[in-house]
Amino acid sequence: MDINTVFEGVYKIDKKLATKNAVPGFRVYDEELIKLKNSEYRLWNPYRSKLAAAIINGLSDLTIKKGSQVLYLGASTGTTVSHVSDIIENEGNVFAVEVSKRSMRDLLALCEKRENILPIFEDAMNTDSYSSEIGEVDVIYEDVAAPTQDKILVKNAELLKKGGSAYVAIKSQSIDVSRDPREVFEEFIKNVSHTFKVVQRVKIEPFDKLHLFLHLKKL
Ligand SMILES: C[S@@+](CC[C@H](N)C(=O)[O-])C[C@H]1O[C@@H](n2cnc3c(N)ncnc32)[C@H](O)[C@@H]1O
């Protein structure tokens, strides 16, 4: 089997994306586990994770690395969060904000196994309720699939260090089904442009349709 490093903590095993499993023997979703050179890896499914889709489709810089402090908005049951948890290792933390009780139940089970994931059961607009707990972070990841996604990002940017990255998955259908997706994406960028500059836009088809994945940097 061939293994190559794509980014720090992110690998390709026979052309399939993977992270090193922080909890050997345990799956988080239905991902395949592969043992190689005394380590266990989890294949990272781009149909289940927009970050994996963006990496496969040419994301050129991933600033999430060992020791990163990551604020993750829209954690759901923890599919992508778990791979972020693998990448940052025990030196980092992922603050996983999720508003749905149902998703939070599964996320809590994941946090039992992974100490670097800190769950926050909250609406991501209510930063006041978690800002003191997390301090300043290196990276924001946002995948809330909500019409107010731009406002949520700008609000949380108060917690991001200057020059810090934000990775954002925008689903045009969650913002306005009636409009041309390109218009929706441009408006999002305009609405956050006083706080962020665009580093890269990545299309994530065929893994997800009507999405745009953005790498932004805080001004
Ligand atoms: C598309 S899913 C996220 C999938 C996840 N990022 C992954 O890759 O595994 C969007 C999630 O955002 C959550 N969400 C929507 N609005 C939110 C808000 N205002 N605050 C926190 N979470 C929110 C939803 O409950 C849902 O679980």
The ligand as an ORCA input file, in Angstrom:
! r2SCAN-3c Opt
* xyz 0 1
  C     -24.616     20.177      7.230
  S     -24.716     19.822      8.919
  C     -23.031     19.773      9.428
  C     -22.265     18.541      9.008
  C     -20.902     18.479      9.680
  N     -20.192     19.719      9.535
  C     -20.009     17.378      9.138
  O     -19.305     17.578      8.151
  O     -19.986     16.293      9.746
  C     -25.198     21.367      9.613
  C     -25.343     21.340     11.124
  O     -25.401     22.687     11.590
  C     -26.281     22.723     12.694
  N     -26.703     24.134     12.860
  C     -27.557     24.853     12.069
  N     -27.698     26.107     12.553
  C     -26.917     26.185     13.663
  C     -26.641     27.218     14.603
  N     -27.203     28.433     14.481
  N     -25.792     26.952     15.622
  C     -25.212     25.728     15.749
  N     -25.455     24.702     14.899
  C     -26.283     24.921     13.870
  C     -27.390     21.778     12.300
  O     -28.118     21.344     13.425
  C     -26.615     20.664     11.618
  O     -26.275     19.645     12.526
*
